[in-house]
Structure formats: structure tokens, C-alpha cells
Amino acid sequence: MPRDVAEVNPDLVVRDKYGDIDMVRYDAVNTMLLNEFLKEHTTVRELKREIAALAATVREQESKIQEVSDQIQLRNLAPQAIDNNQ
């Protein structure tokens, strides 16, 4: 595992005088993980807002589509009503 940590971020390990990994700086790992978590949390929050806005747009479009469909249906029924009255 220390090698994996060093590959991701060399600053998270302490090396001995021979350059071998001596230990992992877990305090720094925890800080890095917290920072990454906070970034992801912010991203999730922004995505939730975007989804809510998109959902509102879809609802608005559905309403407009229904209005147009209703108008088309009324126009199609109007000639039939005139024909029935004759």
C-alpha cells in the first residue's frame, strides 16, 4: 500500500536515506481525502441543482406541449361541430 500511495502523491510518504519508503504520512492522507470528499460533495450539490433546474424545464415543456396538443385537438373538433350543425 505505501507504494500505491507514493504513486498517487509522493508527498504522502516519507523516505529513508536510501530512497525507500519509510512510512506513509497518514495525517496528510486524511487531509487529502477530506479535501477530495469536499470537492465531490460540492460537485454533487451543483449537479442536484442542475437536475432540479432541468426537471423544472421539462415540466414547463410538458405543460406547453399539452397546451399545443389541446389547441390542435380543439381545431380538429371545430370543423366536425360545424358539419354536425348543418
C-alpha positions as CSV (number, residue, x, y, z in Angstrom):
1,M,0.0,0.0,0.0
2,P,2.7,2.6,0.7
3,R,3.9,2.2,-2.9
4,D,0.4,2.9,-4.1
5,V,0.2,6.0,-2.0
6,A,3.6,7.2,-3.3
7,E,2.4,6.6,-6.9
8,V,-0.7,8.8,-6.3
9,N,1.1,11.5,-4.4
10,P,4.8,11.2,-3.5
11,D,4.4,13.9,-0.8
12,L,2.3,11.5,1.2
13,V,5.2,9.2,2.1
14,V,8.5,9.6,4.0
15,R,11.6,8.1,2.5
16,D,14.7,6.9,4.3
17,K,18.2,8.0,3.3
18,Y,18.3,5.2,0.6
19,G,15.1,6.5,-1.0
20,D,13.0,3.6,0.2
21,I,9.6,4.3,1.6
22,D,9.8,4.5,5.3
23,M,6.2,5.4,6.2
24,V,3.0,6.8,5.0
25,R,2.0,10.3,6.2
26,Y,-1.5,9.3,7.3
27,D,-2.3,12.7,8.7
28,A,-1.7,14.1,5.2
29,V,-3.6,11.3,3.6
30,N,-6.6,12.1,5.8
31,T,-6.4,15.7,4.9
32,M,-6.2,14.9,1.2
33,L,-9.1,12.5,1.4
34,L,-11.2,15.1,3.3
35,N,-10.4,17.7,0.6
36,E,-11.3,15.4,-2.2
37,F,-14.6,14.4,-0.3
38,L,-15.5,18.1,0.0
39,K,-14.8,18.7,-3.7
40,E,-17.0,15.7,-4.6
41,H,-19.7,16.9,-2.2
42,T,-19.7,20.3,-3.9
43,T,-19.9,18.7,-7.3
44,V,-22.9,16.6,-6.1
45,R,-24.7,19.6,-4.8
46,E,-24.2,21.5,-8.0
47,L,-25.4,18.5,-10.0
48,K,-28.5,18.3,-7.9
49,R,-29.3,21.9,-8.5
50,E,-28.7,21.4,-12.3
51,I,-31.0,18.3,-12.2
52,A,-33.7,20.3,-10.4
53,A,-33.5,23.1,-13.0
54,L,-33.6,20.6,-15.9
55,A,-36.6,18.9,-14.3
56,A,-38.4,22.2,-14.0
57,T,-37.7,22.9,-17.6
58,V,-39.1,19.5,-18.6
59,R,-42.3,20.2,-16.6
60,E,-42.6,23.5,-18.3
61,Q,-42.1,22.0,-21.7
62,E,-44.7,19.2,-20.9
63,S,-47.2,21.9,-20.0
64,K,-46.6,23.8,-23.2
65,I,-46.8,20.6,-25.3
66,Q,-50.1,19.8,-23.6
67,E,-51.4,23.3,-24.4
68,V,-50.5,22.9,-28.0
69,S,-52.0,19.4,-28.2
70,D,-55.2,20.8,-26.7
71,Q,-55.3,23.6,-29.2
72,I,-54.8,21.2,-32.1
73,Q,-57.5,18.9,-30.8
74,L,-59.9,21.8,-30.5
75,R,-59.2,22.9,-34.0
76,N,-59.8,19.4,-35.3
77,L,-63.1,19.2,-33.4
78,A,-64.4,22.6,-34.6
79,P,-65.0,21.5,-38.2
80,Q,-66.8,18.4,-37.0
81,A,-69.1,20.6,-34.9
82,I,-69.9,22.8,-37.8
83,D,-70.5,19.8,-40.0
84,N,-72.9,18.3,-37.4
85,N,-74.9,21.6,-37.2
86,Q,-75.6,21.7,-40.9
